[in-house]
Amino acid sequence: MAEHVWGACKGPDPFIVVELGDGIGLSVFMNGSFIKGTTDIFGEMGHTVYREDGDICKCGNRGCLETFAGRSAIINKVKENLADNLGFFRKSFGSSFTFEDICSNAAEENKLALLVLRDAAKAIGDTIANVVNVLGITRVVLYGETVKAGTVLTDEIQNSIRKHCIYPLNQGSEIILSGLDVFASASGAAFFAIDKFFNT
């Protein structure tokens, strides 16, 4: 809702919002409102299976997207690589580092940071491409902590859409990095509640 009222999709409809952090969620805005399911479970994109031979997810399934592309998963992947005979990268990261540090290293062409971020972005992109094929919605807004990866993220997602979406979806899709802050979800929910109160 915040993206529609104040953000990158102010006015245009429909669009998809993908929230990228430790978890990965999806919302679909169409005909002036968000689509809802028949239960409270909706948009759990992070718990779609990306690879069946992946790690066990906190949901109990194996190979969920979050285990490949969640923020914590990205940090853990860098740690695993540093411990696996890649000590020459350790100076770049130090003994303790954050997701922001990984992004900073990627911006400086650090090969390990770029490799891990691109792998995660490809997993996100391949999953978004499936969503675009199913829904036929070509405007996708990326929101959350992981968007700090910037063009490393968007370039891989665009590549996935060009490779895996059918024509003309693979030509006209728009990937937008949200400019809204971490309070956007709460602000959007508040607007929705106020708008519903005064218009019903």
C-alpha positions as CSV (number, residue, x, y, z in Angstrom):
1,M,0.0,0.0,0.0
2,A,2.8,2.4,0.8
3,E,4.3,1.9,-2.6
4,H,1.0,2.8,-4.2
5,V,0.4,5.9,-2.1
6,W,3.9,7.3,-1.7
7,G,6.4,5.1,-3.5
8,A,7.6,4.0,-6.9
9,C,4.2,2.8,-8.0
10,K,2.2,5.9,-7.1
11,G,-0.8,5.7,-9.4
12,P,0.0,2.8,-11.8
13,D,-1.8,-0.5,-11.2
14,P,-1.1,-3.5,-11.1
15,F,2.3,-4.2,-9.6
16,I,4.1,-6.8,-7.5
17,V,6.1,-5.9,-4.3
18,V,8.8,-8.3,-3.2
19,E,10.1,-7.7,0.3
20,L,13.7,-8.9,0.7
21,G,15.3,-9.4,4.1
22,D,15.9,-12.4,6.3
23,G,12.5,-13.5,5.0
24,I,11.1,-13.0,1.5
25,G,7.5,-12.0,0.9
26,L,5.4,-11.0,-2.0
27,S,2.3,-8.8,-2.4
28,V,0.2,-8.3,-5.4
29,F,-1.6,-4.9,-5.9
30,M,-4.4,-5.1,-8.5
31,N,-7.6,-3.1,-9.2
32,G,-6.9,-0.7,-6.4
33,S,-6.2,-3.2,-3.6
34,F,-4.0,-6.0,-2.5
35,I,-5.0,-9.6,-3.4
36,K,-5.8,-11.8,-0.4
37,G,-6.0,-15.5,-0.1
38,T,-8.6,-17.7,1.6
39,T,-6.3,-18.0,4.7
40,D,-3.9,-15.8,6.5
41,I,-1.1,-17.4,4.5
42,F,-0.3,-15.4,1.3
43,G,2.8,-14.3,-0.6
44,E,5.2,-16.6,1.2
45,M,7.6,-16.5,-1.8
46,G,10.5,-17.3,0.5
47,H,9.0,-20.7,1.2
48,T,8.7,-21.7,-2.4
49,V,11.2,-24.5,-3.2
50,Y,14.1,-23.3,-5.3
51,R,16.2,-26.4,-5.2
52,E,15.1,-29.7,-3.5
53,D,18.7,-30.5,-2.6
54,G,19.1,-27.3,-0.6
55,D,19.3,-26.8,3.1
56,I,16.5,-27.4,5.6
57,C,14.4,-24.3,6.1
58,K,13.0,-23.1,9.4
59,C,9.5,-24.0,8.0
60,G,10.6,-27.7,7.9
61,N,10.8,-27.9,4.1
62,R,14.1,-28.3,2.2
63,G,15.5,-25.9,-0.4
64,C,13.3,-22.9,0.2
65,L,14.2,-19.7,-1.6
66,E,15.0,-18.1,1.8
67,T,17.8,-20.6,2.4
68,F,19.5,-19.4,-0.8
69,A,18.6,-15.7,-0.9
70,G,17.5,-14.5,2.6
71,R,19.8,-11.8,4.1
72,S,21.1,-14.2,6.8
73,A,21.6,-16.9,4.2
74,I,23.8,-14.6,2.2
75,I,25.9,-13.7,5.2
76,N,26.3,-17.3,6.2
77,K,27.4,-18.2,2.6
78,V,30.2,-15.6,2.8
79,K,31.2,-17.0,6.2
80,E,31.3,-20.6,4.8
81,N,33.5,-19.5,1.9
82,L,35.9,-17.6,4.1
83,A,36.3,-20.8,6.2
84,D,36.7,-23.0,3.2
85,N,40.3,-22.1,2.1
86,L,39.4,-18.6,1.0
87,G,41.4,-16.9,3.7
88,F,42.8,-14.3,1.2
89,F,39.4,-12.6,1.3
90,R,39.3,-12.4,5.1
91,K,41.2,-9.1,5.1
92,S,38.3,-7.5,3.1
93,F,35.7,-8.7,5.5
94,G,37.4,-8.8,8.9
95,S,36.5,-11.1,11.7
96,S,32.9,-9.7,11.9
97,F,30.8,-8.2,9.1
98,T,27.3,-7.3,8.1
99,F,25.2,-7.5,5.0
100,E,26.1,-3.9,4.3
101,D,29.8,-4.8,4.4
102,I,29.2,-7.5,1.8
103,C,27.5,-4.9,-0.4
104,S,30.4,-2.5,0.1
105,N,32.9,-5.2,-0.9
106,A,30.8,-6.0,-4.0
107,A,30.8,-2.3,-5.0
108,E,34.6,-2.6,-4.9
109,E,34.6,-5.6,-7.2
110,N,35.4,-8.1,-4.4
111,K,34.9,-11.5,-6.2
112,L,33.6,-13.4,-3.2
113,A,31.0,-10.7,-2.4
114,L,29.9,-10.5,-6.0
115,L,29.7,-14.3,-6.4
116,V,27.5,-14.8,-3.3
117,L,25.2,-11.8,-4.1
118,R,24.8,-12.8,-7.7
119,D,23.9,-16.4,-6.8
120,A,21.3,-15.1,-4.3
121,A,20.0,-12.6,-6.9
122,K,19.7,-15.3,-9.5
123,A,17.6,-17.4,-7.1
124,I,15.3,-14.4,-6.5
125,G,15.2,-13.6,-10.2
126,D,14.3,-17.1,-11.3
127,T,11.5,-17.1,-8.8
128,I,10.2,-13.7,-9.8
129,A,10.3,-14.8,-13.4
130,N,7.9,-17.6,-12.5
131,V,5.6,-15.2,-10.7
132,V,5.6,-12.8,-13.7
133,N,4.7,-15.7,-16.1
134,V,1.8,-16.7,-13.9
135,L,0.4,-13.3,-13.2
136,G,1.3,-11.4,-16.3
137,I,2.3,-8.4,-14.2
138,T,5.4,-6.7,-15.4
139,R,6.1,-4.0,-12.8
140,V,8.0,-5.4,-9.8
141,V,9.1,-3.3,-6.8
142,L,11.9,-4.6,-4.6
143,Y,11.8,-3.5,-1.0
144,G,13.8,-4.3,2.1
145,E,17.3,-4.6,3.5
146,T,18.6,-6.7,0.6
147,V,17.9,-4.0,-2.0
148,K,21.2,-2.4,-0.7
149,A,22.9,-4.8,-3.2
150,G,21.7,-2.4,-5.9
151,T,22.4,-3.2,-9.5
152,V,24.0,-6.5,-8.6
153,L,20.5,-7.5,-7.6
154,T,18.5,-5.9,-10.4
155,D,20.9,-7.0,-13.2
156,E,20.5,-10.6,-12.2
157,I,16.8,-10.4,-11.9
158,Q,16.5,-8.7,-15.3
159,N,18.6,-11.5,-16.8
160,S,16.3,-14.1,-15.3
161,I,13.2,-12.4,-16.6
162,R,14.7,-12.1,-20.1
163,K,15.7,-15.8,-20.0
164,H,12.7,-17.4,-18.4
165,C,9.6,-15.2,-19.1
166,I,7.6,-15.7,-22.2
167,Y,7.2,-12.9,-24.8
168,P,6.2,-10.1,-24.4
169,L,6.7,-10.4,-20.6
170,N,10.4,-10.8,-21.1
171,Q,10.6,-7.5,-23.0
172,G,8.6,-5.1,-20.9
173,S,9.2,-6.0,-17.3
174,E,10.3,-3.2,-15.0
175,I,12.3,-3.8,-11.9
176,I,12.2,-1.0,-9.4
177,L,14.2,-0.5,-6.2
178,S,12.0,1.0,-3.5
179,G,13.1,4.3,-2.0
180,L,10.8,3.8,1.0
181,D,12.3,3.3,4.5
182,V,11.9,0.3,6.8
183,F,8.7,1.7,8.3
184,A,6.9,1.6,4.9
185,S,4.9,-1.6,5.7
186,A,3.6,-0.1,8.9
187,S,2.8,3.3,7.2
188,G,1.0,1.5,4.4
189,A,-1.1,-0.6,6.9
190,A,-2.0,2.5,8.8
191,F,-3.1,4.3,5.6
192,F,-5.2,1.3,4.6
193,A,-7.0,1.2,8.0
194,I,-7.7,4.9,8.0
195,D,-8.9,4.9,4.4
196,K,-11.1,1.9,5.1
197,F,-12.6,3.7,8.1
198,F,-13.5,6.9,6.3
199,N,-14.7,5.2,3.1
200,T,-16.9,2.4,4.4
